[in-house]
Amino acid sequence: MPIQFTSKIEEDIHIFTVTGDGNSLENAINYSTSLIAEAQQSNSQKILCDERGLELTLSTADIYTLAELTVKMLSSSSARIAVIYKPEYLEKCKFYETVTGNRGLLVHINTDYDEALAWLKKH
């Protein structure tokens, strides 16, 4: 199943709830492009992605490519992004956080919804 998401805006935070199969770089790029386009259209600077419903089987190389692409798509933005994952994907996702952070994009990876939301509210 391709990656799908629903979204809503609460206060100044654009919240995306994500489901599907993140098993290919193509699916992940299509999803990221759509999500970022929607966030930019609404002028959202704070983005919360609840990806606990996503099965993540991307390779480390694919995660690196996706992180690089995300930074390029948001290069002129001051967006802050919090992403929530299942604990078993935390190590892979922390790599994504490191790659984007090293390129100037503020991304926070967490396994707890409330902690991720609190991080966004203070940044």
TAPEGI-V764607 format. One record per backbone hydrogen bond with DSSP energy under -0.5 kcal/mol. CO is the residue of the C=O (numbers start at 1). NH is the residue of the N-H. If there is no record, write none. Layout:
co->(CO CO)
nh->(NH NH)
This chain:
co->(1 4 6 8 8 10 12 13 13 14 14 15 16 16 17 18 19 20 20 21 22 24 25 26 27 28 29 30 31 32 33 34 35 36 37 38 39 40 45 45 46 47 47 48 48 49 49 50 51 53 54 55 55 59 60 61 62 63 64 65 66 67 68 69 70 72 74 79 80 81 82 83 83 84 86 87 89 90 91 92 93 94 95 96 97 98 99 100 100 101 104 105 106 108 110 112 113 114 115 116 117 118 119 120)
nh->(21 19 17 10 15 13 46 10 15 16 48 8 18 50 6 53 4 22 55 23 57 28 29 30 31 32 33 34 35 36 37 38 39 40 41 42 44 43 47 80 14 49 82 16 50 51 84 18 54 20 56 22 57 63 64 65 66 67 68 69 70 71 72 73 74 75 77 106 47 108 49 85 110 51 89 90 93 94 95 96 97 98 99 100 101 102 103 103 105 104 106 107 81 83 85 116 117 118 119 120 121 122 123 123)
